[in-house]
Amino acid sequence: MHNRLVAGVDCSTQSTKVMVVDVDKGEIKSSGRVEHDVFRSGSASETDPENWWNALAGALSQTGCCEQIEAISIAAQQLGIVTLDRAHRPLRRAILWDDTRSANMAEQLLDALGGPVNVTELIGTQPLAGFSVCSWAWLRSAEPKIAENTAFIRLPHDYLTERLTGNGITDRGDASGTGWWSSRKNKYVQEVLDHPLVGLKPSMLPKVLQPNEIAGKLNTNAADWTGLRVGIPVACGTGDNAAAALGLAVKPGIPVISLGTSGTAYMLSLKAPADISGQVFAHASASGEHLPLTCTLNATLAVDNIAEILSLDRDSVSDQTRVVVMPFLSGERLPNYPDARGSVVGIDHTTTPGEILLAAYEGVAFSLVQSIGVLHAHSSGIDSDAPIILVGGGAKGKVWQKTISRLSGRELVIPKSDELVAYGAAAQAAGILNNEAAVDVATRWNVSDGQRLAASAVDTEAIERNQYIRKGAHELNSRGYFINPQSRV
């Protein structure tokens, strides 16, 4: 009997990765990866959607397994929007999740929709710069002709799934990050769609599928392009964080910190969050529950760039530091300072580059560790002694591990696989092939198993130092520079 193979796709900001997995054992049989072209200028961040489609075909070709793949699912970066004409062709480059040009529009939308309490009741999440609804509202204002000609709007995973099947669908996990769909109510929010700043018809948006639903069958054009067989089932797919949580088969209340270009912290919950402070996003899981989530725009990329500025290798940190770095190189979402710039506080004539670099790690880790406490307040099934599951590109980094450990005081689990987003997508593909719940597939594969690092003592000095400086982070001038820390003494 031959091994049955499925493909899980991770279309991230930087690349498209395809992982071919054995359905029964969860073993990776082959993989492929193609980089993306990302256009960044000032606060703009965009990619031509055709780049994703080309990358998908290229990555599939690299696997050498296209004829053997029996099902496929797409997971992708969230929030970004693809504007399509009536023929379903892109009208412009896709606006990505880390594009902060919509910061002012986010503020306008929050006010126009009745303020934090009302918006939290409407959609569960207060839209910030880069959210789909904010990027679309910005586009309507900045490029009205493009907006007028837009017949359909898709998220990155929706776009690729539609190219494979011809069907305009999305799922709860991805829809829940848009700002125009409510995970608590399981529906598009008409008050948001009808608002003059938004002006969307439901017909412009994809149908939202429930977990384990099939998106459709692979069509002839997609088969010709990708090398896959016509008619294989395509799962509904999801957003990257929901896919990673699915790949881990994470249990309710167990915190996960993901260290990638951006950093996220999330946990599975049986109840929908309702955070009027705007820190917690009301995302849905890919398995039917909720996935309260916080996000910092600056994680591994910011630290690597600071290391480059200092002419250091990323691991060349000092043993200790008294410096505080607010590594807001891309603006920030946690806290919500889209116009912020990075700041270094507390240097003197004896400060070494290694101390500044260590402080940069601490600046990112502080945001993510502190956010776990906020997530606890909006989640169910909490286990306050549970280890933190550390995932993403930075998870294997020793400095990242040590910094998260001493700022949290918790045991860490480092899963054996780095490709959790692709694993989550592969579990969806295996689920529709087996007529089995994707989370049951992921549980059987046991991808969350891995290295365990014992808890260390909490570094209260580092926490207090960062807390003190962050208290003044609201004192940002119009250009985003931190000013006058002494005003808080």
C-alpha positions in Angstrom: 0.0 0.0 0.0 1.5 3.4 -1.0 1.8 6.2 1.4 -0.9 8.8 1.0 0.5 12.3 0.7 -1.0 15.8 1.3 0.4 19.3 0.8 0.4 22.0 3.4 1.2 25.5 2.2 2.6 28.4 4.3 2.4 31.6 2.2 4.1 34.1 4.6 5.3 37.7 4.1 8.7 36.6 2.9 8.2 33.3 1.1 5.8 30.4 0.1 6.7 27.1 1.6 5.1 23.8 0.6 5.4 20.7 2.9 4.4 17.3 1.6 3.3 15.1 4.6 2.5 11.4 5.0 -1.2 11.3 6.1 -0.9 8.4 8.5 2.4 9.2 10.2 2.7 13.0 9.8 6.3 12.6 8.5 7.6 15.2 6.1 8.4 13.5 2.8 9.4 16.5 0.7 9.3 20.3 0.7 9.9 23.4 -1.4 10.3 27.1 -0.8 10.3 30.2 -3.1 11.0 33.7 -1.8 8.6 36.7 -2.4 9.3 40.1 -3.7 8.1 42.6 -1.0 7.8 46.3 -1.9 8.5 48.5 1.2 8.8 52.2 1.2 8.2 54.3 4.3 5.1 52.9 5.9 4.0 51.0 2.8 4.3 47.2 2.5 3.0 45.4 -0.6 3.4 42.3 -2.8 2.0 41.5 -6.2 -0.4 38.6 -5.7 0.9 37.0 -8.9 4.1 36.6 -7.0 2.4 34.3 -4.5 0.8 32.3 -7.4 4.2 31.9 -9.1 5.9 31.0 -5.8 3.3 28.3 -5.1 3.9 26.6 -8.4 7.7 26.9 -8.0 7.6 25.5 -4.4 5.4 22.6 -5.5 7.7 21.8 -8.4 10.6 21.6 -5.9 8.9 18.9 -3.9 9.0 16.5 -6.9 5.7 15.0 -5.5 3.0 16.8 -7.4 1.5 13.7 -9.0 1.3 11.9 -5.7 -0.4 14.7 -3.7 -4.0 13.8 -2.9 -5.2 17.0 -1.1 -3.9 20.5 -0.4 -4.6 23.4 1.9 -3.4 27.0 2.0 -2.4 28.9 5.1 -1.1 32.4 4.7 -0.3 35.8 6.3 -3.4 37.4 7.7 -5.0 40.9 7.3 -3.6 41.8 3.9 -6.1 42.6 1.1 -6.2 41.7 -2.6 -8.4 43.9 -4.7 -9.9 42.1 -7.8 -11.8 43.3 -10.8 -14.9 41.6 -12.2 -12.7 39.0 -14.0 -11.0 38.2 -10.7 -7.7 39.8 -11.7 -5.7 41.9 -9.2 -6.0 45.6 -9.7 -2.9 46.5 -7.8 -0.3 45.0 -5.4 -1.8 43.5 -2.3 -1.6 45.7 0.8 0.1 43.6 3.6 -0.5 43.3 7.3 2.5 45.4 8.3 1.5 48.3 6.1 0.8 51.2 8.5 -0.5 53.9 6.1 -4.0 53.3 7.5 -3.1 54.4 11.0 -5.2 57.6 10.8 -8.0 55.7 9.1 -8.0 53.2 12.0 -8.6 56.1 14.4 -11.4 57.5 12.3 -13.1 54.2 12.1 -12.9 53.7 15.8 -14.6 57.0 16.4 -17.1 56.7 13.5 -18.3 53.3 14.8 -19.0 54.5 18.3 -15.7 54.2 20.2 -13.9 51.3 21.9 -16.9 49.8 23.8 -19.2 49.8 20.8 -16.6 48.5 18.4 -15.7 45.7 20.7 -19.3 44.7 20.9 -19.7 44.9 17.1 -16.6 42.9 16.0 -14.8 41.9 19.2 -11.6 43.6 18.0 -10.6 47.3 17.7 -9.2 47.7 14.2 -5.6 49.0 14.1 -3.3 50.1 11.2 -2.9 47.2 8.8 -6.2 45.5 9.6 -8.1 44.7 6.4 -10.9 47.1 7.1 -8.5 50.0 7.7 -6.4 49.2 4.6 -9.5 49.1 2.5 -10.8 52.4 4.0 -7.4 54.0 3.3 -7.4 52.7 -0.3 -10.9 54.2 -0.9 -9.5 57.5 0.1 -6.1 57.4 -1.4 -6.9 55.5 -4.7 -10.6 56.0 -5.4 -10.4 54.8 -9.0 -9.0 51.4 -7.8 -11.7 51.2 -5.2 -14.4 52.0 -7.7 -13.2 49.2 -10.0 -12.9 46.6 -7.1 -15.5 43.9 -7.5 -14.1 41.4 -5.0 -11.8 41.6 -1.9 -9.7 38.6 -0.8 -7.2 37.9 1.9 -3.9 36.2 0.8 -5.1 32.7 1.6 -8.5 33.3 0.0 -6.8 34.5 -3.2 -4.7 31.4 -3.6 -7.5 29.0 -2.7 -9.7 30.7 -5.3 -7.0 30.3 -7.9 -7.0 26.6 -7.1 -10.7 26.0 -7.0 -12.5 28.9 -8.7 -14.5 29.4 -5.5 -14.5 32.6 -3.4 -14.2 31.2 0.2 -12.4 32.0 3.4 -12.5 30.5 6.9 -13.3 31.7 10.4 -9.6 32.0 11.4 -8.7 34.4 8.6 -12.0 36.3 8.5 -11.8 37.1 12.2 -8.8 39.4 11.6 -10.4 41.6 9.0 -12.5 43.9 11.1 -15.6 43.3 9.2 -16.5 39.8 10.5 -17.3 38.8 14.1 -16.0 35.5 15.5 -18.5 35.8 18.4 -21.5 36.3 16.1 -20.1 34.1 13.2 -21.1 36.6 10.6 -20.1 39.7 8.6 -20.9 42.9 10.5 -23.4 44.8 8.4 -22.9 48.0 10.4 -19.2 48.0 9.4 -19.8 47.1 5.8 -22.5 49.8 5.4 -20.4 52.6 7.0 -19.5 55.4 4.5 -15.8 54.9 5.3 -16.0 51.2 4.3 -18.8 50.8 1.7 -18.6 47.1 1.1 -21.3 44.8 -0.3 -21.4 41.2 1.1 -21.2 40.0 -2.5 -17.7 41.4 -2.7 -16.5 39.2 0.1 -15.8 35.4 0.3 -18.1 32.9 1.9 -16.9 31.9 5.4 -16.5 28.1 5.7 -16.6 26.3 9.0 -13.7 24.1 10.2 -13.1 20.9 8.2 -15.3 22.1 5.2 -13.9 21.6 1.7 -13.2 24.7 -0.4 -13.6 22.8 -3.7 -11.8 20.6 -6.2 -8.6 21.6 -8.0 -9.6 23.0 -11.4 -7.9 22.4 -14.8 -6.1 25.8 -15.0 -4.6 25.3 -11.5 -3.6 21.8 -12.4 -1.8 23.0 -15.5 0.0 25.7 -13.6 1.0 23.7 -10.5 1.5 20.2 -11.7 -1.1 18.9 -9.3 -3.8 16.5 -10.4 -7.2 17.8 -11.5 -10.0 17.2 -9.0 -8.0 16.7 -5.8 -9.8 18.2 -2.8 -8.7 21.6 -1.5 -9.4 22.3 2.2 -10.7 25.6 3.4 -7.3 26.8 4.6 -6.8 29.5 7.2 -4.6 32.3 8.5 -1.0 31.7 9.7 -1.5 31.9 13.4 -4.7 29.7 13.4 -2.8 27.2 11.2 0.2 27.1 13.7 -2.2 26.6 16.6 -3.9 23.8 14.7 -0.6 22.2 13.8 0.3 22.2 17.5 -3.1 20.8 18.5 -2.7 23.3 21.3 -5.1 22.9 24.3 -7.2 25.7 25.8 -5.3 28.1 28.1 -1.7 27.1 27.0 0.2 30.2 25.9 2.1 30.2 22.6 4.7 32.8 21.7 5.6 33.0 18.0 8.9 34.7 17.1 8.9 35.7 13.4 9.3 38.9 11.5 6.5 40.0 13.9 5.8 38.5 17.3 2.5 37.1 18.4 1.2 35.6 21.6 -2.0 33.6 21.7 -3.9 30.8 23.4 -6.9 28.7 22.5 -10.1 29.6 24.3 -13.7 28.4 24.5 -15.0 31.9 24.9 -14.6 34.9 22.6 -12.5 37.8 24.0 -14.0 41.3 24.5 -11.1 43.6 25.3 -12.0 47.2 25.1 -8.3 48.2 25.7 -7.6 47.0 22.1 -4.7 44.8 23.1 -6.3 41.5 22.4 -7.6 40.6 19.0 -10.7 38.4 18.8 -9.4 35.9 16.3 -11.1 32.5 15.8 -9.3 29.2 15.7 -9.2 26.8 12.8 -10.8 24.1 14.9 -14.0 25.9 15.9 -13.0 27.7 19.1 -11.5 31.2 19.7 -7.8 32.3 19.5 -7.3 35.5 21.5 -4.1 37.0 20.2 -1.7 39.9 20.7 0.8 41.1 18.1 4.0 43.1 18.1 5.2 44.3 14.6 8.8 44.1 15.7 10.4 40.8 16.6 13.3 38.9 15.0 13.6 41.4 12.0 14.0 44.4 14.3 16.6 42.6 16.5 18.5 41.4 13.5 18.5 45.0 12.0 19.7 46.4 15.3 22.5 43.8 15.4 23.5 44.9 11.8 23.5 48.6 12.9 25.8 47.6 15.7 28.0 45.4 13.4 27.3 42.4 15.6 26.2 38.8 15.0 22.7 38.4 16.3 24.0 36.2 19.2 26.8 38.6 20.3 25.0 39.9 23.4 26.5 40.9 26.7 25.8 38.9 29.8 23.7 41.7 31.3 22.5 45.2 30.5 21.0 48.3 32.2 19.9 49.7 28.8 16.3 49.8 27.6 15.5 49.5 23.9 12.1 50.1 22.5 12.6 48.3 19.2 9.7 50.0 17.3 11.5 50.0 13.9 8.2 49.4 12.0 5.9 51.5 14.2 4.2 49.3 16.7 0.9 47.4 17.4 1.7 46.3 21.0 1.5 49.0 22.3 -0.5 50.8 19.5 2.0 53.4 18.3 1.9 53.1 14.5 4.1 56.2 14.0 6.7 55.2 16.6 10.4 54.9 16.0 13.0 52.8 17.9 14.6 54.3 21.1 17.6 53.5 23.1 17.5 54.7 26.7 20.1 54.6 29.5 23.4 54.5 27.7 26.6 56.1 29.1 30.4 56.2 28.2 30.8 52.5 29.3 27.9 51.0 27.4 28.9 48.3 24.9 27.2 47.3 21.7 26.4 43.9 23.2 24.5 45.5 26.0 22.3 47.5 23.5 21.7 44.3 21.5 20.6 42.3 24.7 18.3 45.2 25.5 16.7 44.9 22.1 15.9 41.2 22.8 14.5 42.3 26.1 12.3 45.0 24.5 10.6 42.5 22.2 10.3 39.7 24.9 8.9 42.1 27.4 6.0 43.0 25.2 5.2 39.4 24.4 5.6 38.0 27.9 3.5 40.8 29.5 0.8 40.2 26.9 0.3 36.6 28.2 -1.2 38.1 31.4 -3.6 40.1 29.3 -4.6 37.0 27.3 -5.3 35.2 30.5 -7.9 37.7 31.4 -9.8 37.1 28.2 -9.5 33.3 27.8 -11.0 30.2 29.3 -9.4 27.0 30.7 -6.3 28.8 32.0 -3.3 26.9 33.4 -1.1 29.5 35.0 1.7 27.0 35.6 1.7 25.7 32.0 4.9 26.1 30.0 5.1 28.6 27.2 5.2 26.9 23.7 7.9 28.9 21.8 7.6 28.7 18.0 8.6 30.6 14.9 12.0 31.4 13.3 13.5 32.7 16.5 12.4 29.8 18.7 15.6 27.9 18.3 17.8 30.9 19.1 19.5 30.5 22.4 19.4 34.2 23.2 15.7 34.3 22.5 15.1 31.3 24.7 17.1 32.7 27.6 15.4 36.1 27.4 11.9 34.7 27.2 12.7 32.3 30.1 14.1 34.9 32.5 11.3 37.5 31.7 8.5 34.9 32.2 9.9 32.5 34.8 8.1 29.7 33.0 9.2 26.4 31.5 9.5 26.5 27.7 8.6 23.9 25.1 10.3 24.1 21.7 8.4 21.9 19.3 10.5 19.6 17.1 9.2 21.1 13.8 9.8 24.7 12.6 7.0 24.4 10.0 3.9 24.6 12.2 1.9 26.8 9.8 2.4 24.3 7.0 1.7 21.4 9.4 -1.6 23.0 10.3 -2.5 23.4 6.6 -1.4 19.8 6.0 -3.7 18.6 8.8 -6.6 20.3 7.1 -5.8 18.6 3.9 -5.5 15.2 5.6 -8.7 15.8 7.4 -10.8 16.3 4.3 -9.1 13.3 2.7 -9.8 11.1 5.7 -13.2 12.6 6.6 -11.6 13.4 10.0 -11.4 16.6 12.1 -8.1 18.4 11.3 -7.3 18.8 15.0 -7.6 15.1 15.5 -5.1 14.6 12.7 -2.7 17.1 14.3 -3.1 15.5 17.7 -2.2 12.1 16.2 0.9 13.6 14.5 2.0 15.1 17.9 4.1 17.9 16.3 4.0 19.9 19.6 6.4 17.4 21.2 9.9 18.8 21.5 12.7 20.2 23.7 11.7 21.3 27.2 13.7 24.0 29.0 13.4 24.3 32.8 11.9 27.5 34.3 14.4 30.1 35.5 14.2 32.8 38.1 12.3 35.9 37.0 14.6 38.8 36.2 12.6 41.4 38.1 15.2 44.1 37.4 14.8 43.8 33.7 11.0 43.8 34.0 11.0 46.9 36.2 13.5 48.7 34.0 11.3 48.1 30.9 8.1 48.9 32.8 9.5 52.2 34.0 10.6 53.4 30.5 7.4 52.1 28.8 5.3 54.2 31.2 6.5 57.2 29.2 6.0 55.6 25.8 2.8 57.6 25.4 5.0 60.7 25.3 5.8 60.4 21.6 6.0 63.5 19.5 4.5 63.6 16.0 7.6 61.9 14.5 7.5 59.0 16.9 10.5 59.7 19.1 10.6 58.9 22.8 11.0 62.0 24.9 11.6 63.1 28.5 11.8 59.9 30.5 12.5 62.0 33.7 8.9 63.4 33.6 7.7 60.2 35.2 10.0 60.4 38.3 
